[in-house]
Amino acid sequence: MRMNIPTPIIEKFNLPDGREVILETGKLAKLADGAVVVTCGGTMLLATVVAAKDANPGVDFLPLTVDYREKFGSAGRIPGNFFRREAKPSDDEVLIMRLVDRVIRPLFPSDFHAEVQVMISLISYDKSINPDSLAGLAASAALSITDIPFNGPFSEVRVVKQFGQYIINPSFENLRDGVELDIMVGATADSIVMVEGEMKEISEQEMLSAITFAHDAIKVQVQAQQNLAQKIDKSLVKRTYQHEFHNEELREKVKSFAGNQYYEIAKAASSKADRSSAFKEVVENFLSQYEETERAEIESLTKDYFHDVQKDAVRKLILEENIRLDGRKNNEIRPIWCEVDYLPGAHGSAVFTRGETQSLTSVTLGSLLDANRIDSVITQEEEKFYLHYNFPPFSTGEARPLRGTSRREVGHGNLAQRALKVMIPQENPYTIRVVSDVLESNGSSSMATVCAGTLALMDAGVKMERPVSGIAMGLITDPASGTWQVLSDILGDEDHLGDMDFKVTGTEQGITACQMDIKIQGLSMDIMEKALMQAKDGRLYILNEMKQALSSPREDVKPHAPKMVMMEIPKDFIGAVIGPGGKIIQQLQKDTETTITIEEKGEIGKIEISGTDREKINNAIAKIQDIAFVPVVGDVYQGKVVKVMDFGAFVELKKGTDGLLHISEIDWKRLDTVPYQEGDIVEVKFMGYDNRKKMKLSRKVLLPRPDRQENSAPSGENHSTSEQH
């Protein structure tokens, strides 16, 4: 029996430039709690969501998984790996997962602990429509049409400022030139939840304008999701749940026992370790009142209530007394020390320490062969500047399993990379790998990475346009009274117990990157502006501290670092330089102890030569110039006579390249014989080519021209018709 194709439920809206976006459900993946296909042009994403009916025993958090995958078939490609199938997610896919996760997570009710899985797949790709800007929309739409409790909908847009104009959701190809700002903004109808992106030293006001522009576009997308949800009966009544069971009597006992003690501990301005130990001691003192059996029954709830007391104490201290956990003022930066050239074997290195957060960062300079090769559905390119961020468990005093690079490490590394790369000159010849190892962490390790990365790059002799620093801003609010405080250079506890984590990086001239996560709804633009301006003051202070260690890039790279030279040759000579089967270039690399790569771009062959000995690099350059020699009309050369004829001499300018020095072009006076022998060195000027495309050389134009009378020839003699200069 043949089934009819289901009739989907559809909602549409237009982007600011008129492109249509279609939300469709009821046709695919109908066994999921929610499934939506988002289509714009030829780009299509399928988002599905499934939530368990109840929470697993003992789970007191939201087990949320957000997964984003790009199908190579969506762009008519086959994966290039050995297995010819999609493998583990790429860094770009992980970054998109994080962008979506960071908006979804705070929008679930705090007491909802059932496992939730959101899966987003790129199933069709159109080069004119970037899928990353549609992933959040797809996930939110899939959630909105279900009965899962969710304080959405939300959406995300990518906003770019290009040639002075704001653009929503540009294509990948449109991001090549003239981009001053490129950020992703996630928001509900009335609140900004997430911002992340990079900029070319823009002002704080420009950034606020871009966020406002993005929010206006998001409001349209949220309304479209609400319209779609109204058409789905299941979404109109949310499921009931009971994932938390509380003991109010126990809660009050904890509050009464620990309230004042926690407040005094928070006020003591102690270190992270001492503070943590003091808090734990209070908990242990409370639990020691109970018999072992009763203690086992209440221990889990007790620790939750102590956490609530700690949160209230810290927030009250900041809001009422303007005192922070380590005793600083709200706009004060922790003590800083930094050192460069710490690792003798690295091409550049630095240690940056701010309070109890420390990054040891190294820089390695390489050739084109060391570029990071990116092969994804969206792009195939080579990345010449990349940064890796490592966060070992000992940095927080923990012992836990090592499970490879985490999503968090990918995200923090990407933020630091974006912060620094805009200050790397386009003409930089090196492939640069920056590695940050976080050795201590008590807040803002990604910003410490930016600072250490800047110092390490300058120590390596990389000609950064300007140094970059970074700072993480926090926020504490009291909705009841409407009071709030913005905190500079937040601690780990201030991030955990606060309402905002706003990382801002930049130079003396402007912002280069940012990442903002909000844990509350209704963040006003006044608060955001205050945070940005306070961040600017902190950023400039940190830059000044960094300059005490190293104020500008070193004049040259380290003696053991590779020296790099770029040169160009006509495309037609590429084959001659490489040789049959690579024979010539391989021998050249062996003879000169260099690494040589050639890249064809248009009519030019771009050659990169690297090695540690500049004399050997110069030798390689000379040999390539010999192979790819093209004389320049008007230039003077020292040539060698390779053949003498009655009518002139053939002079070799470079090996394999010679031209005729006619007897009439040797001297201003008439010569009966050619005054050279094979092997003689003669200075000549290249005059161009004759009608037969043969090279014409002249020596006499380099000699003083005699008076006309002295140079006059007897009647009847042939005069030279050669070009005279």
DOBAVO-891075 format. One record per residue (C-alpha): residue number from 1; x, y, z; residue in one letter. Coordinates in steps of 0.05 Angstrom, whole numbers. Example, Ala and Ser with C-alpha at 12.3 -4.5 7.8 and 13.67 -1.06 7.14 Angstrom:
DOBAVO-891075
    i      xx      yy      zz  aa
    1     246     -90     156   A
    2     273     -21     143   S
END
This chain:
DOBAVO-891075
    i      xx      yy      zz  aa
    1       0       0       0   M
    2      28      67     -20   R
    3      30     122      32   M
    4      16     194      16   N
    5      71     244      27   I
    6      55     280      93   P
    7      35     352      88   T
    8      84     392     130   P
    9      67     450     176   I
   10     104     512     152   I
   11     122     581     177   E
   12     162     632     138   K
   13     198     698     150   F
   14     247     742     113   N
   15     317     764     133   L
   16     331     839     130   P
   17     358     833      59   D
   18     295     797      35   G
   19     320     725      35   R
   20     265     677      55   E
   21     273     627     113   V
   22     225     569     119   I
   23     210     530     182   L
   24     179     462     168   E
   25     156     405     213   T
   26     113     342     207   G
   27     149     310     149   K
   28     216     283     175   L
   29     237     248     240   A
   30     167     244     269   K
   31     186     197     327   L
   32     230     251     359   A
   33     196     297     409   D
   34     208     353     360   G
   35     238     358     290   A
   36     244     420     246   V
   37     276     431     178   V
   38     303     502     168   V
   39     313     522      95   T
   40     345     585      67   C
   41     363     583      -6   G
   42     394     515     -18   G
   43     418     506      53   T
   44     377     460      97   M
   45     387     439     170   L
   46     348     384     206   L
   47     343     394     281   A
   48     314     342     327   T
   49     303     342     402   V
   50     287     285     450   V
   51     279     291     526   A
   52     274     233     575   A
   53     207     229     611   K
   54     241     232     679   D
   55     309     248     710   A
   56     357     192     727   N
   57     365     177     802   P
   58     416     222     836   G
   59     421     272     778   V
   60     415     344     803   D
   61     435     380     740   F
   62     412     386     667   L
   63     445     330     625   P
   64     441     368     559   L
   65     476     346     496   T
   66     479     391     435   V
   67     507     359     373   D
   68     519     391     305   Y
   69     545     353     244   R
   70     557     371     172   E
   71     542     317     121   K
   72     592     319      64   F
   73     538     296      16   G
   74     502     361      31   S
   75     552     395     -15   A
   76     561     337     -63   G
   77     628     316     -33   R
   78     657     251      -6   I
   79     698     255      58   P
   80     773     256      45   G
   81     793     211     103   N
   82     814     139      99   F
   83     746     111     118   F
   84     708     156      70   R
   85     655     172     122   R
   86     641     228     171   E
   87     686     217     231   A
   88     693     255     297   K
   89     668     327     295   P
   90     716     379     268   S
   91     735     440     310   D
   92     686     482     270   D
   93     630     434     285   E
   94     648     434     359   V
   95     648     510     360   L
   96     578     512     331   I
   97     555     461     383   M
   98     581     507     437   R
   99     547     569     407   L
  100     480     534     409   V
  101     491     500     477   D
  102     509     566     511   R
  103     442     597     492   V
  104     398     535     504   I
  105     426     515     572   R
  106     406     576     614   P
  107     335     576     584   L
  108     315     509     616   F
  109     282     512     684   P
  110     335     505     739   S
  111     298     445     770   D
  112     291     406     704   F
  113     341     348     704   H
  114     316     300     651   A
  115     367     282     597   E
  116     358     324     535   V
  117     391     312     467   Q
  118     390     363     412   V
  119     418     341     345   M
  120     428     387     286   I
  121     450     363     217   S
  122     469     402     155   L
  123     433     361     102   I
  124     440     409      43   S
  125     491     465      32   Y
  126     486     526     -12   D
  127     550     569     -15   K
  128     509     632     -11   S
  129     479     613      58   I
  130     524     598     118   N
  131     494     543     162   P
  132     525     566     228   D
  133     477     625     232   S
  134     416     578     225   L
  135     437     524     275   A
  136     410     560     336   G
  137     345     577     301   L
  138     335     504     282   A
  139     349     478     352   A
  140     302     528     385   S
  141     246     515     335   A
  142     251     440     348   A
  143     246     453     423   L
  144     189     503     416   S
  145     142     453     382   I
  146     148     402     439   T
  147     119     395     508   D
  148     189     401     539   I
  149     192     457     591   P
  150     234     512     559   F
  151     239     587     570   N
  152     247     602     496   G
  153     243     609     439   P
  154     309     641     421   F
  155     350     650     358   S
  156     420     666     336   E
  157     444     710     279   V
  158     513     727     252   R
  159     522     801     243   V
  160     579     829     202   V
  161     601     901     192   K
  162     630     905     122   Q
  163     650     969      87   F
  164     612    1007     141   G
  165     546     968     133   Q
  166     515     916     179   Y
  167     496     850     146   I
  168     455     793     177   I
  169     477     721     161   N
  170     527     734     105   P
  171     553     678      60   S
  172     623     650      71   F
  173     647     681       5   E
  174     623     750      28   N
  175     670     749      88   L
  176     734     757      47   R
  177     745     833      46   D
  178     726     895      84   G
  179     700     861     147   V
  180     709     903     210   E
  181     665     861     257   L
  182     640     789     255   D
  183     599     765     315   I
  184     546     713     332   M
  185     490     738     377   V
  186     440     693     413   G
  187     378     722     446   A
  188     306     713     465   T
  189     254     766     447   A
  190     273     809     506   D
  191     343     788     528   S
  192     413     780     500   I
  193     440     712     523   V
  194     505     702     484   M
  195     554     742     442   V
  196     618     716     410   E
  197     662     741     353   G
  198     722     780     328   E
  199     733     852     308   M
  200     787     896     278   K
  201     798     943     336   E
  202     728     971     339   I
  203     701    1017     393   S
  204     654     996     449   E
  205     597    1037     419   Q
  206     605    1001     352   E
  207     599     935     386   M
  208     536     956     423   L
  209     506     980     358   S
  210     520     913     325   A
  211     487     875     382   I
  212     425     919     378   T
  213     422     908     303   F
  214     426     833     313   A
  215     372     833     367   H
  216     323     868     321   D
  217     332     811     270   A
  218     326     758     324   I
  219     258     785     348   K
  220     229     769     279   V
  221     256     698     282   Q
  222     229     687     352   V
  223     160     709     330   Q
  224     161     660     271   A
  225     177     603     320   Q
  226     120     624     365   Q
  227      73     624     305   N
  228      97     554     286   L
  229      88     528     357   A
  230      16     554     358   Q
  231       1     507     301   K
  232      26     446     341   I
  233     -23     421     394   D
  234      32     384     433   K
  235      69     449     446   S
  236      10     485     478   L
  237      13     446     544   V
  238      82     431     574   K
  239      95     366     609   R
  240      94     364     685   T
  241     155     340     723   Y
  242     182     333     793   Q
  243     258     326     791   H
  244     274     357     858   E
  245     249     339     927   F
  246     265     388     983   H
  247     266     388    1058   N
  248     248     459    1079   E
  249     263     445    1152   E
  250     333     422    1133   L
  251     342     482    1087   R
  252     326     530    1144   E
  253     374     494    1191   K
  254     430     500    1141   V
  255     415     573    1129   K
  256     413     588    1204   S
  257     477     548    1217   F
  258     519     573    1159   A
  259     493     642    1140   G
  260     538     685    1184   N
  261     597     637    1179   Q
  262     596     637    1104   Y
  263     590     712    1102   Y
  264     652     720    1145   E
  265     692     670    1105   I
  266     673     706    1041   A
  267     694     772    1073   K
  268     762     747    1096   A
  269     797     759    1029   A
  270     831     691    1029   S
  271     861     649     974   S
  272     820     600     934   K
  273     848     540     971   A
  274     839     570    1041   D
  275     769     595    1024   R
  276     748     527     997   S
  277     776     492    1058   S
  278     739     538    1105   A
  279     673     529    1069   F
  280     681     453    1071   K
  281     697     455    1145   E
  282     630     489    1159   V
  283     594     435    1120   V
  284     630     380    1157   E
  285     615     412    1224   N
  286     541     413    1207   F
  287     539     341    1183   L
  288     577     316    1244   S
  289     514     329    1285   Q
  290     479     270    1252   Y
  291     486     195    1260   E
  292     517     158    1200   E
  293     451     131    1174   T
  294     414     198    1178   E
  295     475     234    1150   R
  296     474     190    1088   A
  297     402     208    1076   E
  298     410     283    1080   I
  299     481     294    1055   E
  300     464     308     982   S
  301     409     358     998   L
  302     452     390    1052   T
  303     508     406    1003   K
  304     457     437     955   D
  305     431     482    1010   Y
  306     502     501    1032   F
  307     516     521     959   H
  308     454     566     960   D
  309     478     598    1025   V
  310     548     609     995   Q
  311     517     641     934   K
  312     474     688     975   D
  313     533     707    1020   A
  314     580     724     963   V
  315     527     764     925   R
  316     504     802     987   K
  317     576     820    1004   L
  318     589     849     935   I
  319     523     886     929   L
  320     519     914    1000   E
  321     592     925    1020   E
  322     628     926     952   N
  323     675     872     979   I
  324     698     814     935   R
  325     722     745     955   L
  326     796     764     950   D
  327     786     834     979   G
  328     791     873     914   R
  329     749     931     891   K
  330     699     917     836   N
  331     743     948     782   N
  332     810     924     810   E
  333     855     875     772   I
  334     892     819     808   R
  335     968     825     816   P
  336    1005     808     752   I
  337    1074     782     737   W
  338    1100     760     669   C
  339    1165     736     638   E
  340    1187     724     567   V
  341    1239     676     536   D
  342    1225     626     591   Y
  343    1234     564     546   L
  344    1303     564     512   P
  345    1282     511     461   G
  346    1220     547     437   A
  347    1220     599     382   H
  348    1183     645     430   G
  349    1154     636     500   S
  350    1122     673     558   A
  351    1092     661     627   V
  352    1033     705     645   F
  353    1006     702     716   T
  354     947     741     742   R
  355     927     724     813   G
  356     918     648     815   E
  357     912     641     739   T
  358     974     624     699   Q
  359     989     608     626   S
  360    1055     582     599   L
  361    1053     595     524   T
  362    1101     576     468   S
  363    1106     597     396   V
  364    1133     554     340   T
  365    1149     583     271   L
  366    1141     537     211   G
  367    1134     536     136   S
  368    1074     527      90   L
  369    1082     452     101   L
  370    1062     463     174   D
  371     997     500     158   A
  372     934     472     191   N
  373     894     440     134   R
  374     819     449     141   I
  375     775     403      99   D
  376     702     413     116   S
  377     637     418      78   V
  378     641     494      81   I
  379     713     506      64   T
  380     779     475      43   Q
  381     837     520      63   E
  382     903     524      99   E
  383     907     562     165   E
  384     975     595     175   K
  385     960     620     246   F
  386     929     575     298   Y
  387     927     568     373   L
  388     918     507     417   H
  389     895     513     489   Y
  390     907     458     541   N
  391     872     455     608   F
  392     903     398     650   P
  393     867     377     714   P
  394     925     398     760   F
  395     912     471     741   S
  396     852     469     788   T
  397     883     421     838   G
  398     843     362     813   E
  399     859     290     794   A
  400     812     267     739   R
  401     816     224     676   P
  402     848     252     613   L
  403     800     243     555   R
  404     832     281     498   G
  405     816     352     477   T
  406     750     376     507   S
  407     698     421     475   R
  408     716     474     526   R
  409     790     472     506   E
  410     770     479     432   V
  411     725     538     449   G
  412     775     575     493   H
  413     831     564     443   G
  414     788     591     387   N
  415     771     654     426   L
  416     845     668     440   A
  417     863     653     368   Q
  418     811     703     342   R
  419     835     755     391   A
  420     907     751     366   L
  421     902     735     292   K
  422     877     804     271   V
  423     943     833     295   M
  424     986     786     253   I
  425    1007     823     190   P
  426     983     796     123   Q
  427    1054     795      97   E
  428    1077     750     154   N
  429    1116     694     119   P
  430    1111     641     174   Y
  431    1061     589     194   T
  432    1053     603     268   I
  433    1030     553     321   R
  434    1015     581     391   V
  435    1005     532     448   V
  436     978     554     516   S
  437     985     507     575   D
  438     944     531     633   V
  439     983     515     696   L
  440     938     549     747   E
  441     865     568     739   S
  442     821     611     782   N
  443     783     649     729   G
  444     799     678     660   S
  445     849     626     636   S
  446     830     642     564   S
  447     846     715     575   M
  448     912     696     607   A
  449     925     657     543   T
  450     914     720     502   V
  451     963     759     544   C
  452    1016     704     546   A
  453    1005     692     471   G
  454    1019     765     455   T
  455    1084     764     495   L
  456    1106     698     465   A
  457    1093     722     394   L
  458    1133     786     406   M
  459    1188     745     438   D
  460    1190     702     375   A
  461    1201     764     332   G
  462    1132     762     300   V
  463    1117     833     278   K
  464    1049     841     312   M
  465    1016     907     294   E
  466     999     920     367   R
  467     999     878     431   P
  468     932     849     454   V
  469     907     837     525   S
  470     844     806     552   G
  471     799     810     613   I
  472     737     774     638   A
  473     681     815     667   M
  474     627     791     715   G
  475     560     815     740   L
  476     521     809     805   I
  477     448     831     805   T
  478     391     834     854   D
  479     324     832     816   P
  480     285     852     878   A
  481     321     918     890   S
  482     345     929     819   G
  483     417     939     843   T
  484     477     910     806   W
  485     553     911     804   Q
  486     600     898     746   V
  487     664     861     767   L
  488     731     865     732   S
  489     777     805     725   D
  490     730     755     757   I
  491     751     695     799   L
  492     726     625     784   G
  493     676     629     842   D
  494     651     697     817   E
  495     638     665     749   D
  496     603     605     780   H
  497     561     645     829   L
  498     550     707     786   G
  499     504     726     729   D
  500     552     740     671   M
  501     618     719     641   D
  502     639     772     591   F
  503     709     764     561   K
  504     736     823     521   V
  505     804     827     486   T
  506     835     885     450   G
  507     892     933     437   T
  508     901    1006     457   E
  509     859    1024     396   Q
  510     799     978     402   G
  511     767     910     413   I
  512     792     848     375   T
  513     747     793     404   A
  514     693     780     455   C
  515     653     723     487   Q
  516     593     736     531   M
  517     548     688     568   D
  518     489     712     609   I
  519     455     671     663   K
  520     396     718     675   I
  521     342     746     631   Q
  522     332     820     616   G
  523     404     845     613   L
  524     399     919     597   S
  525     443     956     548   M
  526     463    1002     606   D
  527     495     943     642   I
  528     529     920     578   M
  529     557     989     564   E
  530     583     995     635   K
  531     616     926     629   A
  532     649     945     563   L
  533     677    1011     588   M
  534     702     980     653   Q
  535     734     925     611   A
  536     770     977     569   K
  537     802    1007     631   D
  538     823     939     655   G
  539     849     919     587   R
  540     893     980     582   L
  541     920     969     653   Y
  542     939     898     636   I
  543     973     920     571   L
  544    1016     968     611   N
  545    1037     911     658   E
  546    1054     867     598   M
  547    1098     921     568   K
  548    1142     918     630   Q
  549    1164     849     606   A
  550    1168     864     531   L
  551    1140     926     498   S
  552    1149     909     424   S
  553    1168     851     378   P
  554    1241     831     376   R
  555    1280     856     316   E
  556    1295     785     291   D
  557    1275     713     306   V
  558    1317     670     353   K
  559    1382     641     325   P
  560    1353     571     325   H
  561    1287     592     294   A
  562    1275     584     220   P
  563    1288     645     176   K
  564    1236     654     122   M
  565    1240     687      55   V
  566    1185     695       3   M
  567    1199     704     -71   M
  568    1159     702    -135   E
  569    1175     673    -203   I
  570    1134     671    -268   P
  571    1087     612    -270   K
  572    1122     583    -331   D
  573    1185     569    -289   F
  574    1151     528    -234   I
  575    1164     463    -272   G
  576    1237     480    -283   A
  577    1248     494    -209   V
  578    1213     430    -187   I
  579    1245     386    -241   G
  580    1225     317    -265   P
  581    1193     280    -207   G
  582    1216     336    -160   G
  583    1289     319    -172   K
  584    1315     391    -177   I
  585    1279     420    -117   I
  586    1296     360     -73   Q
  587    1370     366     -90   Q
  588    1366     441     -79   L
  589    1337     431     -10   Q
  590    1390     380       7   K
  591    1448     424     -18   D
  592    1424     486      19   T
  593    1393     452      81   E
  594    1329     491      70   T
  595    1255     476      62   T
  596    1225     501      -3   I
  597    1152     502     -21   T
  598    1119     529     -84   I
  599    1047     551     -91   E
  600    1016     571    -157   E
  601     972     633    -153   K
  602     947     659    -220   G
  603    1006     674    -265   E
  604    1055     675    -206   I
  605    1093     620    -170   G
  606    1100     639     -97   K
  607    1161     607     -66   I
  608    1174     601       9   E
  609    1245     585      31   I
  610    1260     570     104   S
  611    1321     549     143   G
  612    1363     568     203   T
  613    1424     594     164   D
  614    1412     659     125   R
  615    1473     647      81   E
  616    1445     581      58   K
  617    1377     612      46   I
  618    1410     665       3   N
  619    1446     609     -35   N
  620    1378     576     -49   A
  621    1350     642     -73   I
  622    1408     652    -120   A
  623    1400     583    -150   K
  624    1325     592    -160   I
  625    1338     660    -192   Q
  626    1386     626    -240   D
  627    1334     575    -260   I
  628    1277     625    -266   A
  629    1318     683    -292   F
  630    1280     735    -332   V
  631    1321     796    -352   P
  632    1291     864    -342   V
  633    1295     914    -399   V
  634    1342     970    -379   G
  635    1378     931    -324   D
  636    1454     922    -326   V
  637    1485     853    -317   Y
  638    1554     823    -309   Q
  639    1554     770    -364   G
  640    1603     717    -387   K
  641    1624     710    -460   V
  642    1606     640    -481   V
  643    1617     645    -556   K
  644    1653     693    -603   V
  645    1631     704    -675   M
  646    1653     753    -729   D
  647    1590     795    -719   F
  648    1592     796    -643   G
  649    1594     756    -579   A
  650    1541     714    -543   F
  651    1540     735    -470   V
  652    1509     691    -416   E
  653    1472     732    -363   L
  654    1451     672    -323   K
  655    1459     598    -335   K
  656    1418     579    -396   G
  657    1402     652    -413   T
  658    1446     688    -463   D
  659    1439     743    -516   G
  660    1477     773    -573   L
  661    1524     832    -561   L
  662    1531     856    -633   H
  663    1599     883    -654   I
  664    1566     950    -667   S
  665    1542     953    -594   E
  666    1610     940    -562   I
  667    1639    1010    -570   D
  668    1620    1078    -600   W
  669    1677    1072    -649   K
  670    1677    1022    -706   R
  671    1709     955    -691   L
  672    1735     906    -743   D
  673    1740     848    -695   T
  674    1706     827    -630   V
  675    1755     842    -573   P
  676    1734     785    -528   Y
  677    1750     713    -514   Q
  678    1706     659    -485   E
  679    1703     665    -409   G
  680    1712     741    -408   D
  681    1666     779    -362   I
  682    1633     839    -393   V
  683    1582     889    -366   E
  684    1522     897    -412   V
  685    1454     928    -412   K
  686    1392     889    -433   F
  687    1358     928    -489   M
  688    1299     883    -503   G
  689    1282     833    -558   Y
  690    1289     837    -634   D
  691    1236     816    -684   N
  692    1256     744    -676   R
  693    1247     748    -599   K
  694    1323     745    -590   K
  695    1356     784    -534   M
  696    1393     848    -552   K
  697    1451     870    -508   L
  698    1493     933    -510   S
  699    1558     953    -477   R
  700    1569    1020    -511   K
  701    1508    1053    -479   V
  702    1545    1045    -413   L
  703    1605    1083    -440   L
  704    1612    1159    -446   P
  705    1588    1181    -514   R
  706    1644    1216    -555   P
  707    1636    1282    -591   D
  708    1601    1278    -659   R
  709    1664    1298    -697   Q
  710    1705    1244    -662   E
  711    1651    1193    -676   N
  712    1638    1212    -749   S
  713    1651    1157    -799   A
  714    1683    1163    -869   P
  715    1637    1171    -928   S
  716    1608    1106    -954   G
  717    1616    1067    -888   E
  718    1557    1031    -857   N
  719    1530    1064    -795   H
  720    1500    1024    -738   S
  721    1425    1028    -734   T
  722    1425    1001    -663   S
  723    1385    1037    -610   E
  724    1429    1089    -575   Q
  725    1417    1115    -506   H
END
